[in-house]
Structure formats: structure tokens, C-alpha cells
Amino acid sequence: MQNKNILKKFIIPAAVVIFTALPGYCSPAISLKQTAIKFLLAMGGVALSSFVIFAGLSIYNKFFVERKAIKFNKEDSLSTPETVDEAVHFFIRKNKLR
């Protein structure tokens, strides 16, 4: 019983690590400069695609999304209704239900 636990907990994971690590040892060494260049190219692609998405959404918002003019009334927004009727009228007025 104890041998099975040792086998499950230590030997099998160690064998998996060893067998999966061997292809990494067999591959030819890649220089740090090549790795850095590939990384910078990938990050440049990410930056470029982010800029394209930002520009596209900005253009879309400018031409295709209509702006709603919000009328800000300082007295209405800062005062608390004192009765239920005032609260209902305030809600109806703010949500343009009439």
C-alpha cells in the first residue's frame, strides 16, 4: 500500500518531468538576441493592433453614435425629495416617462 503511494506521488511525476524535458535538451540552442527580437516583434504587433482597435472605436463613436445631451440641474440632483409624491414626480421627470 505504501509503495503505491510513493509510486503515485514521486516516481510517476518525476518520470513525466524527465520525459517531457528531454526534447528541450535535444533542441539546438537559440541565441538571446533572436529571442529578444521575436519578443519585441510580438509586442509590436500587440501595440499596433491595440492602436488600430482604439482608432477604429474612436472613429465609430465620432460618426455613428449619437450624443445625448444631458441637462444637469444642480437643484434637482442635490436635493432629496421629502415626500413620496415628490420622489415619484422626480423619478418620472428624470426618466422622461411623460
LOGULO-600627 format. One record per residue (C-alpha): residue number from 1; residue in three letters; x, y, z. Coordinates in nm, 4 decimals, always signed. Layout:
N
<tikol><nr>NUM</nr><rest>ALA</rest><u>X</u><v>Y</v><w>Z</w></tikol>
...
//
This chain:
98
<tikol><nr>1</nr><rest>MET</rest><u>+0.0000</u><v>+0.0000</v><w>+0.0000</w></tikol>
<tikol><nr>2</nr><rest>GLN</rest><u>+0.2751</u><v>+0.2419</v><w>+0.0952</w></tikol>
<tikol><nr>3</nr><rest>ASN</rest><u>+0.4711</u><v>+0.1511</v><w>-0.2179</w></tikol>
<tikol><nr>4</nr><rest>LYS</rest><u>+0.1736</u><v>+0.2545</v><w>-0.4329</w></tikol>
<tikol><nr>5</nr><rest>ASN</rest><u>+0.1567</u><v>+0.5944</v><w>-0.2614</w></tikol>
<tikol><nr>6</nr><rest>ILE</rest><u>+0.5279</u><v>+0.6535</v><w>-0.3175</w></tikol>
<tikol><nr>7</nr><rest>LEU</rest><u>+0.4855</u><v>+0.5469</v><w>-0.6797</w></tikol>
<tikol><nr>8</nr><rest>LYS</rest><u>+0.1918</u><v>+0.7820</v><w>-0.7322</w></tikol>
<tikol><nr>9</nr><rest>LYS</rest><u>+0.3366</u><v>+1.0814</v><w>-0.5514</w></tikol>
<tikol><nr>10</nr><rest>PHE</rest><u>+0.7021</u><v>+1.0804</v><w>-0.6521</w></tikol>
<tikol><nr>11</nr><rest>ILE</rest><u>+0.8102</u><v>+0.8361</v><w>-0.9195</w></tikol>
<tikol><nr>12</nr><rest>ILE</rest><u>+0.5363</u><v>+0.8953</v><w>-1.1787</w></tikol>
<tikol><nr>13</nr><rest>PRO</rest><u>+0.5609</u><v>+1.2780</v><w>-1.1673</w></tikol>
<tikol><nr>14</nr><rest>ALA</rest><u>+0.9405</u><v>+1.2557</v><w>-1.1817</w></tikol>
<tikol><nr>15</nr><rest>ALA</rest><u>+0.9202</u><v>+1.0311</v><w>-1.4876</w></tikol>
<tikol><nr>16</nr><rest>VAL</rest><u>+0.6776</u><v>+1.2690</v><w>-1.6566</w></tikol>
<tikol><nr>17</nr><rest>VAL</rest><u>+0.9084</u><v>+1.5654</v><w>-1.5909</w></tikol>
<tikol><nr>18</nr><rest>ILE</rest><u>+1.2116</u><v>+1.3807</v><w>-1.7223</w></tikol>
<tikol><nr>19</nr><rest>PHE</rest><u>+1.0432</u><v>+1.2587</v><w>-2.0401</w></tikol>
<tikol><nr>20</nr><rest>THR</rest><u>+0.8861</u><v>+1.5929</v><w>-2.1206</w></tikol>
<tikol><nr>21</nr><rest>ALA</rest><u>+1.2090</u><v>+1.7840</v><w>-2.0548</w></tikol>
<tikol><nr>22</nr><rest>LEU</rest><u>+1.4215</u><v>+1.5742</v><w>-2.2889</w></tikol>
<tikol><nr>23</nr><rest>PRO</rest><u>+1.3035</u><v>+1.7391</v><w>-2.6131</w></tikol>
<tikol><nr>24</nr><rest>GLY</rest><u>+1.4124</u><v>+2.0737</v><w>-2.4690</w></tikol>
<tikol><nr>25</nr><rest>TYR</rest><u>+1.7615</u><v>+1.9399</v><w>-2.4092</w></tikol>
<tikol><nr>26</nr><rest>CYS</rest><u>+1.7839</u><v>+1.8000</v><w>-2.7606</w></tikol>
<tikol><nr>27</nr><rest>SER</rest><u>+1.6869</u><v>+2.1157</v><w>-2.9459</w></tikol>
<tikol><nr>28</nr><rest>PRO</rest><u>+1.9604</u><v>+2.3424</v><w>-3.0773</w></tikol>
<tikol><nr>29</nr><rest>ALA</rest><u>+2.0386</u><v>+2.6447</v><w>-2.8643</w></tikol>
<tikol><nr>30</nr><rest>ILE</rest><u>+1.8647</u><v>+2.9681</v><w>-2.9633</w></tikol>
<tikol><nr>31</nr><rest>SER</rest><u>+2.0548</u><v>+3.2868</v><w>-2.9008</w></tikol>
<tikol><nr>32</nr><rest>LEU</rest><u>+1.9238</u><v>+3.5508</v><w>-2.6643</w></tikol>
<tikol><nr>33</nr><rest>LYS</rest><u>+1.9257</u><v>+3.8081</v><w>-2.9441</w></tikol>
<tikol><nr>34</nr><rest>GLN</rest><u>+1.6863</u><v>+3.6019</v><w>-3.1585</w></tikol>
<tikol><nr>35</nr><rest>THR</rest><u>+1.4569</u><v>+3.5500</v><w>-2.8617</w></tikol>
<tikol><nr>36</nr><rest>ALA</rest><u>+1.4558</u><v>+3.9223</v><w>-2.7814</w></tikol>
<tikol><nr>37</nr><rest>ILE</rest><u>+1.3820</u><v>+4.0119</v><w>-3.1445</w></tikol>
<tikol><nr>38</nr><rest>LYS</rest><u>+1.0891</u><v>+3.7698</v><w>-3.1577</w></tikol>
<tikol><nr>39</nr><rest>PHE</rest><u>+0.9547</u><v>+3.9047</v><w>-2.8298</w></tikol>
<tikol><nr>40</nr><rest>LEU</rest><u>+0.9814</u><v>+4.2659</v><w>-2.9484</w></tikol>
<tikol><nr>41</nr><rest>LEU</rest><u>+0.8094</u><v>+4.1807</v><w>-3.2761</w></tikol>
<tikol><nr>42</nr><rest>ALA</rest><u>+0.5249</u><v>+4.0151</v><w>-3.0866</w></tikol>
<tikol><nr>43</nr><rest>MET</rest><u>+0.4880</u><v>+4.3135</v><w>-2.8515</w></tikol>
<tikol><nr>44</nr><rest>GLY</rest><u>+0.4977</u><v>+4.5484</v><w>-3.1513</w></tikol>
<tikol><nr>45</nr><rest>GLY</rest><u>+0.2116</u><v>+4.3534</v><w>-3.3053</w></tikol>
<tikol><nr>46</nr><rest>VAL</rest><u>+0.0154</u><v>+4.3808</v><w>-2.9818</w></tikol>
<tikol><nr>47</nr><rest>ALA</rest><u>+0.0752</u><v>+4.7577</v><w>-2.9670</w></tikol>
<tikol><nr>48</nr><rest>LEU</rest><u>-0.0178</u><v>+4.8019</v><w>-3.3327</w></tikol>
<tikol><nr>49</nr><rest>SER</rest><u>-0.3393</u><v>+4.6027</v><w>-3.3007</w></tikol>
<tikol><nr>50</nr><rest>SER</rest><u>-0.4314</u><v>+4.7943</v><w>-2.9835</w></tikol>
<tikol><nr>51</nr><rest>PHE</rest><u>-0.3835</u><v>+5.1243</v><w>-3.1659</w></tikol>
<tikol><nr>52</nr><rest>VAL</rest><u>-0.5899</u><v>+5.0052</v><w>-3.4639</w></tikol>
<tikol><nr>53</nr><rest>ILE</rest><u>-0.8739</u><v>+4.8971</v><w>-3.2335</w></tikol>
<tikol><nr>54</nr><rest>PHE</rest><u>-0.8577</u><v>+5.2289</v><w>-3.0430</w></tikol>
<tikol><nr>55</nr><rest>ALA</rest><u>-0.8624</u><v>+5.4334</v><w>-3.3641</w></tikol>
<tikol><nr>56</nr><rest>GLY</rest><u>-1.1462</u><v>+5.2281</v><w>-3.5101</w></tikol>
<tikol><nr>57</nr><rest>LEU</rest><u>-1.3613</u><v>+5.2657</v><w>-3.2000</w></tikol>
<tikol><nr>58</nr><rest>SER</rest><u>-1.2880</u><v>+5.6382</v><w>-3.1825</w></tikol>
<tikol><nr>59</nr><rest>ILE</rest><u>-1.3970</u><v>+5.6856</v><w>-3.5429</w></tikol>
<tikol><nr>60</nr><rest>TYR</rest><u>-1.7052</u><v>+5.4711</v><w>-3.4837</w></tikol>
<tikol><nr>61</nr><rest>ASN</rest><u>-1.8056</u><v>+5.6751</v><w>-3.1782</w></tikol>
<tikol><nr>62</nr><rest>LYS</rest><u>-1.7485</u><v>+6.0038</v><w>-3.3604</w></tikol>
<tikol><nr>63</nr><rest>PHE</rest><u>-1.9618</u><v>+5.9235</v><w>-3.6654</w></tikol>
<tikol><nr>64</nr><rest>PHE</rest><u>-2.2114</u><v>+5.6534</v><w>-3.5728</w></tikol>
<tikol><nr>65</nr><rest>VAL</rest><u>-2.3035</u><v>+5.7046</v><w>-3.2073</w></tikol>
<tikol><nr>66</nr><rest>GLU</rest><u>-2.5357</u><v>+5.9926</v><w>-3.1340</w></tikol>
<tikol><nr>67</nr><rest>ARG</rest><u>-2.4624</u><v>+6.2040</v><w>-2.8305</w></tikol>
<tikol><nr>68</nr><rest>LYS</rest><u>-2.7380</u><v>+6.2525</v><w>-2.5779</w></tikol>
<tikol><nr>69</nr><rest>ALA</rest><u>-2.7413</u><v>+6.5983</v><w>-2.4288</w></tikol>
<tikol><nr>70</nr><rest>ILE</rest><u>-2.7769</u><v>+6.5576</v><w>-2.0541</w></tikol>
<tikol><nr>71</nr><rest>LYS</rest><u>-2.9303</u><v>+6.8558</v><w>-1.8856</w></tikol>
<tikol><nr>72</nr><rest>PHE</rest><u>-2.7724</u><v>+6.8959</v><w>-1.5462</w></tikol>
<tikol><nr>73</nr><rest>ASN</rest><u>-2.9855</u><v>+7.0763</v><w>-1.2955</w></tikol>
<tikol><nr>74</nr><rest>LYS</rest><u>-2.7980</u><v>+7.1353</v><w>-0.9730</w></tikol>
<tikol><nr>75</nr><rest>GLU</rest><u>-3.1052</u><v>+7.1761</v><w>-0.7543</w></tikol>
<tikol><nr>76</nr><rest>ASP</rest><u>-3.2661</u><v>+6.8533</v><w>-0.8735</w></tikol>
<tikol><nr>77</nr><rest>SER</rest><u>-2.9600</u><v>+6.6393</v><w>-0.8442</w></tikol>
<tikol><nr>78</nr><rest>LEU</rest><u>-2.8536</u><v>+6.7525</v><w>-0.4975</w></tikol>
<tikol><nr>79</nr><rest>SER</rest><u>-3.1906</u><v>+6.7823</v><w>-0.3256</w></tikol>
<tikol><nr>80</nr><rest>THR</rest><u>-3.3578</u><v>+6.4820</v><w>-0.1711</w></tikol>
<tikol><nr>81</nr><rest>PRO</rest><u>-3.7329</u><v>+6.4514</v><w>-0.2200</w></tikol>
<tikol><nr>82</nr><rest>GLU</rest><u>-3.9130</u><v>+6.4870</v><w>+0.1108</w></tikol>
<tikol><nr>83</nr><rest>THR</rest><u>-4.2402</u><v>+6.3142</v><w>+0.0264</w></tikol>
<tikol><nr>84</nr><rest>VAL</rest><u>-4.3340</u><v>+6.0121</v><w>-0.1766</w></tikol>
<tikol><nr>85</nr><rest>ASP</rest><u>-4.5149</u><v>+6.2289</v><w>-0.4301</w></tikol>
<tikol><nr>86</nr><rest>GLU</rest><u>-4.2064</u><v>+6.4434</v><w>-0.4853</w></tikol>
<tikol><nr>87</nr><rest>ALA</rest><u>-3.9964</u><v>+6.1300</v><w>-0.5286</w></tikol>
<tikol><nr>88</nr><rest>VAL</rest><u>-4.2375</u><v>+5.9864</v><w>-0.7865</w></tikol>
<tikol><nr>89</nr><rest>HIS</rest><u>-4.2508</u><v>+6.3152</v><w>-0.9802</w></tikol>
<tikol><nr>90</nr><rest>PHE</rest><u>-3.8729</u><v>+6.3438</v><w>-0.9666</w></tikol>
<tikol><nr>91</nr><rest>PHE</rest><u>-3.8350</u><v>+5.9876</v><w>-1.0988</w></tikol>
<tikol><nr>92</nr><rest>ILE</rest><u>-4.0835</u><v>+6.0480</v><w>-1.3810</w></tikol>
<tikol><nr>93</nr><rest>ARG</rest><u>-3.9168</u><v>+6.3773</v><w>-1.4764</w></tikol>
<tikol><nr>94</nr><rest>LYS</rest><u>-3.5638</u><v>+6.2320</v><w>-1.4728</w></tikol>
<tikol><nr>95</nr><rest>ASN</rest><u>-3.6551</u><v>+5.9226</v><w>-1.6738</w></tikol>
<tikol><nr>96</nr><rest>LYS</rest><u>-3.8734</u><v>+6.1170</v><w>-1.9171</w></tikol>
<tikol><nr>97</nr><rest>LEU</rest><u>-4.1721</u><v>+5.8920</v><w>-1.8687</w></tikol>
<tikol><nr>98</nr><rest>ARG</rest><u>-4.4126</u><v>+6.1722</v><w>-1.9669</w></tikol>
//
